[in-house]
Amino acid sequence: MIDPNKIYLELVTTGEKWAEAQFLANQLDDATKPLLAKLTLDAMPLAKSVAAAEKKALASQPYREHITATNEAKRDMLIAKIKYNATERLCDLRRTQESSHRAAMSTAT
């Protein structure tokens, strides 16, 4: 027999992981422009133009690390979403299986 409490906990757990992963990805994504602006301003004293300062900022190690972290967070968010959706589908399949089992039992009697 299917335990509805276990199904509920599975959905809540995977849903929370997805939400946390999405929150982190959004935070990192939202920080991209401010980070680029700061790095561009930091590069201005040595650059001949704003465009040159921005190119230096885009090529900087902190910016590249930020982009890598953002992309990893987005990947983690997508994986968490896939796990949530898979858990949801598994719950539906279990419900169908249980219903089919009950129908077979009532037919057998």
N, C-alpha and C positions, 0 to 999 in steps of 0.2 A: 504494500500500500504506500502511496506517495504521502510524504510528510509535508504539508503546506508550510509549516514553520521553516523547514530546511530550505524549501524553494524560495521563500521570502528572504531568508538570510543570504542565500546565494545571490539573489538579484540586488539586494541592498549593498552587499560587499563589492560586487563587480561594478555597480553603479557609482559607489563612492570612489573607487579607484579611478574610474573614468573621469569623474568630476574633478578629482585632485590633479590628474594628469592634464586635463584641459585647462584648469586654473593656472598651473605652472607654465604651460605652453603660451597661454594668453599673456601672462605677466612678462615673459621673456620677449614675446613679439611686440608688446607695447613699449618695451624699453629700448627697442632697436633705434628708433629715430632720435630719442634724447641722447643715447650713447654716441651715435654718429655726430650729432651736433657738438657734444662735448669734445670728442676727439678732433673734430674739425677746428674748433676754437683753440684747442691746445696746439695744433699744428700751424696756426696762422702766423706766429712770429717768424717762423723759418720758411714759410711758403711765399711765393710771389703773387699768388692770387687765391681767391676762395676755392676755385676749382682745383687748384693744386693741393690746397690744404685738405679738401674733401677726399681727393684721391689718396693722399697719405693716410687719412683716417680710415678709409675703406681697406687699405692694405695693412693696417696695423694689427699686431698680435691680439690686443684686447677685442677688437671688432671681429676678427676671424673666430676667436674663441666663443664670443657671444653668438655668432651665427651658427656655429657648430652646436652649442648648447641648445639654442632655439630649435634647430632641426631635430636634435635628439629628443627634445621634449615633445615635439609634434609627433614624432614616430611613436613615442611611448603613449601618447594620447590616442593615437589610432589603434594601437595594439589593445589598450584598455577598452576602447569602444567595441572592437571586434570581440573581445572576451565577454563584454556585457551582452552584446547581441547574440552571441553563441549560447550564453547561459539562458537568455530569454527563449531562444528557439528550443533548447533542451527542455525547459519547463513546459513549453507547448507540446513537445513530443511525449513527455512523461504523462501529461494530462490525457492526451489522445490514447496512449498505451493503456492507461488505467481505465479509461472509458471503454475501450475495446475489450479489455479483460472482463469488466463488469457485464458487458453485453454478451460475451461468450458464456459467462457463468450463468446468466439468466436463461440463455437458450438451452444450456446443458441440463437444466433442472426441469 
